[in-house]
Amino acid sequence: MTPLRSELRDFNTMRMQAKCRSVIPVFSEQDVFDVLVQELHPLKIIGGGSNILITKDQDAYILKNEIKGIEIIDEDGDNALVKVGAGENWHLLVLWTISHGLGGIENLALIPGCVGAAPMQNIGAYGVEQESVFHSLQAIDLVEGTTKTFYKEDCKFGYRESIFKNEVKGKYIITHVNYLFSKHPKLNTSYGAINQKLQEKQVDNPTIEDVAHAVIEIRQSKLPDPKIIPNTGSFFKNPVVGIDVLESIKVRFPSVVSYPVDEKMVKIPAAWLIQHAGYKGMRHGDAATHENHALVLVNHGNATGNEMLSFAEIIQNGVEDKFGIRLVPEVNIW
Ligand SMILES: Cc1cc2nc3c(=O)[nH]c(=O)nc-3n(C[C@H](O)[C@H](O)[C@H](O)COP(=O)(O)OP(=O)(O)OC[C@H]3O[C@@H](n4cnc5c(N)ncnc54)[C@H](O)[C@@H]3O)c2cc1C
């Protein structure tokens, strides 16, 4: 068996240092089948490494998804069905859709990572989730070596959730994702910051390109660039709680922010909870919350995965003590 010799630091945006048996790039489905016949176990998948926190050496062979290609495979007057290699960079896909006049993911501009991880965690931002344009995906079963198509109803998409994070976790490598984009896009500018940015720029009749540029500017002003300060974006999910829980928090904290989910449930921004529990900008060694965005945990240099995790637990405990809500990590802990 190959010794633990490959370094993972350059493969994850939190810049965690850890070893694995080897990192194996796969450029096609055939490359995946070729790896499977070698019976290397266990296998793990990595894309851009922007949604993982590595806490220890990985006793595994890691497939780095490099499967590329973006092509329109079907279209009519209204929509285009686009097949995308799972190793394509997500933001480059957004730019490609804009250059082809196809709408649907302009609000998801500048999210780091690869297309293959997008359905895994049903990425979302500014009022849009990838499931709204998702059609289907192809994946290879890492044990059986068979190819399977998953349609939207198979994927059990939820808020930063899918079947790939739960029931079939680690069982498949997603090789291609098919998205149905609109040729007559309805813009979603309901998110206040987008409207405000468009107004600032005096854009009265925005296009998909205007919305994407507004999103890019908002994100660049708010979120730390992982190339400069290592991070994985939002570390925790925004908790969804009953209205009764919100009401009891409101008694003590009338300024609490919330967004309706349905008649009974609301979403409370985790950033608000973390900030009001006193952890915004707090630093423990090299593990910290970002000074402008309490939900983003950052590595100021040499924090280890376990130090990041301990710091996350301090935040979880502090928020729970103050508000009675236990935050759940959004990132995948390895
Ligand atoms: C600055 C910053 C901002 C962010 N903003 C957002 C945001 O606004 N919204 C949002 O939703 N997320 C956001 N994220 C999180 C992250 O960008 C997304 O979750 C992204 O989809 C992760 O892609 P990746 O290729 O880096 O995945 P990785 O971190 O490489 O992998 C994540 C998980 O998916 C699995 N996986 C990856 N590829 C495949 C595949 N082909 N087949 C099967 N499993 C696979 C991996 O095994 C792992 O468990 C942000 C991250 C950063 C650093």
PDBQT file of the ligand as one rigid body, heavy atoms in Angstrom, charges set to zero:
ROOT
HETATM    1  C1  LIG A 401     -14.910  32.527   0.079  1.00  0.00    +0.000 C 
HETATM    2  C2  LIG A 401     -15.947  31.433  -0.051  1.00  0.00    +0.000 A 
HETATM    3  C3  LIG A 401     -17.254  31.754  -0.312  1.00  0.00    +0.000 A 
HETATM    4  C4  LIG A 401     -18.230  30.761  -0.435  1.00  0.00    +0.000 A 
HETATM    5  N1  LIG A 401     -19.507  31.127  -0.701  1.00  0.00    +0.000 NA
HETATM    6  C5  LIG A 401     -20.471  30.185  -0.833  1.00  0.00    +0.000 A 
HETATM    7  C6  LIG A 401     -21.818  30.559  -1.115  1.00  0.00    +0.000 A 
HETATM    8  O1  LIG A 401     -22.133  31.731  -1.280  1.00  0.00    +0.000 OA
HETATM    9  N2  LIG A 401     -22.739  29.578  -1.211  1.00  0.00    +0.000 N 
HETATM   10  C7  LIG A 401     -22.411  28.259  -1.072  1.00  0.00    +0.000 A 
HETATM   11  O2  LIG A 401     -23.314  27.426  -1.172  1.00  0.00    +0.000 OA
HETATM   12  N3  LIG A 401     -21.140  27.884  -0.801  1.00  0.00    +0.000 NA
HETATM   13  C8  LIG A 401     -20.168  28.798  -0.691  1.00  0.00    +0.000 A 
HETATM   14  N4  LIG A 401     -18.876  28.428  -0.413  1.00  0.00    +0.000 N 
HETATM   15  C9  LIG A 401     -18.566  27.013  -0.202  1.00  0.00    +0.000 C 
HETATM   16  C10 LIG A 401     -17.999  26.288  -1.464  1.00  0.00    +0.000 C 
HETATM   17  O3  LIG A 401     -17.492  27.210  -2.387  1.00  0.00    +0.000 OA
HETATM   18  C11 LIG A 401     -19.061  25.441  -2.165  1.00  0.00    +0.000 C 
HETATM   19  O4  LIG A 401     -19.606  24.507  -1.272  1.00  0.00    +0.000 OA
HETATM   20  C12 LIG A 401     -18.488  24.698  -3.374  1.00  0.00    +0.000 C 
HETATM   21  O5  LIG A 401     -19.528  24.059  -4.071  1.00  0.00    +0.000 OA
HETATM   22  C13 LIG A 401     -17.438  23.664  -2.993  1.00  0.00    +0.000 C 
HETATM   23  O6  LIG A 401     -16.847  23.207  -4.190  1.00  0.00    +0.000 OA
HETATM   24  P1  LIG A 401     -15.447  22.468  -4.170  1.00  0.00    +0.000 P 
HETATM   25  O7  LIG A 401     -15.193  21.948  -5.546  1.00  0.00    +0.000 OA
HETATM   26  O8  LIG A 401     -14.407  23.336  -3.599  1.00  0.00    +0.000 OA
HETATM   27  O9  LIG A 401     -15.784  21.263  -3.186  1.00  0.00    +0.000 OA
HETATM   28  P2  LIG A 401     -14.768  20.474  -2.237  1.00  0.00    +0.000 P 
HETATM   29  O10 LIG A 401     -14.483  21.291  -1.035  1.00  0.00    +0.000 OA
HETATM   30  O11 LIG A 401     -13.610  19.980  -3.018  1.00  0.00    +0.000 OA
HETATM   31  O12 LIG A 401     -15.687  19.254  -1.825  1.00  0.00    +0.000 OA
HETATM   32  C14 LIG A 401     -16.794  19.436  -0.984  1.00  0.00    +0.000 C 
HETATM   33  C15 LIG A 401     -17.465  18.076  -0.748  1.00  0.00    +0.000 C 
HETATM   34  O13 LIG A 401     -18.017  17.607  -1.979  1.00  0.00    +0.000 OA
HETATM   35  C16 LIG A 401     -17.459  16.345  -2.334  1.00  0.00    +0.000 C 
HETATM   36  N5  LIG A 401     -17.259  16.384  -3.787  1.00  0.00    +0.000 N 
HETATM   37  C17 LIG A 401     -16.603  17.354  -4.486  1.00  0.00    +0.000 A 
HETATM   38  N6  LIG A 401     -16.652  17.066  -5.796  1.00  0.00    +0.000 NA
HETATM   39  C18 LIG A 401     -17.342  15.917  -5.922  1.00  0.00    +0.000 A 
HETATM   40  C19 LIG A 401     -17.712  15.096  -7.025  1.00  0.00    +0.000 A 
HETATM   41  N7  LIG A 401     -17.376  15.420  -8.280  1.00  0.00    +0.000 N 
HETATM   42  N8  LIG A 401     -18.422  13.965  -6.787  1.00  0.00    +0.000 NA
HETATM   43  C20 LIG A 401     -18.781  13.623  -5.517  1.00  0.00    +0.000 A 
HETATM   44  N9  LIG A 401     -18.451  14.351  -4.426  1.00  0.00    +0.000 NA
HETATM   45  C21 LIG A 401     -17.739  15.473  -4.638  1.00  0.00    +0.000 A 
HETATM   46  C22 LIG A 401     -16.139  16.237  -1.586  1.00  0.00    +0.000 C 
HETATM   47  O14 LIG A 401     -15.807  14.882  -1.330  1.00  0.00    +0.000 OA
HETATM   48  C23 LIG A 401     -16.465  17.008  -0.298  1.00  0.00    +0.000 C 
HETATM   49  O15 LIG A 401     -17.079  16.164   0.632  1.00  0.00    +0.000 OA
HETATM   50  C24 LIG A 401     -17.872  29.399  -0.300  1.00  0.00    +0.000 A 
HETATM   51  C25 LIG A 401     -16.537  29.070  -0.039  1.00  0.00    +0.000 A 
HETATM   52  C26 LIG A 401     -15.574  30.074   0.071  1.00  0.00    +0.000 A 
HETATM   53  C27 LIG A 401     -14.140  29.689   0.321  1.00  0.00    +0.000 C 
ENDROOT
TORSDOF 0
